[in-house]
Amino acid sequence: MVITPVKHGDRRGFFSEVFRRDILENHGVEASFVQDNHAFSAAVGVLRGLHYQLEPSAQGKLVRCCHGAILDVAVDIRRGSPTYGRHVSVVLSADNWRQVWVPPGFAHGYVTLEPNSEVLYKATAYYDPDRERGIAWDDPALGIDWRFPAAQLTLSARDRNNPRLADAEPAFVYE
């Protein structure tokens, strides 16, 4: 779900309510956030993902980019889902002020489109390194257009070695 909070601006700058529980609940999202994360990437083409956590530490994430721009991607990894293995992507930027809700059961990642990009996201579960998993960002079955050739991307060693979705241990079941 893509959300664009209202920005009230004047000569001083702006004010925006970037999280309103009641608005999310009106759209069917009942999430209890327990952790806020802030990531900075200096270069264009920094790719982080595709990440998820196993139950009972599965995370829903409310993601926004407060400086710069990213291409944000979520992949449905719920076995039995009519959209299993399909992804959605949306540009999040300081200019468009969009946010995206990524529910549990989806792998999440993004690539920076502008230098000095900063990403903030709220999570519904604490970071749990024992349950942290990933899917290959370049899995051809997913067909994600990251907008950059592989040679121009900067990834962690872990993200370079994640399994393809077909080879990953089953994590979620669609209900």
Secondary structure by P-SEA (a helix, b strand, c coil): cccccbbbbcccccccccccaaaaaaacccccccbbbbbbbcccccccccccccccbbbbbbccccccccbbbbbbccccccccccbbbbbbccccbbbbbbcccccccccccccbbbbbbcccccccccccccccccccccccccccccccccccccccccccccccccccccc
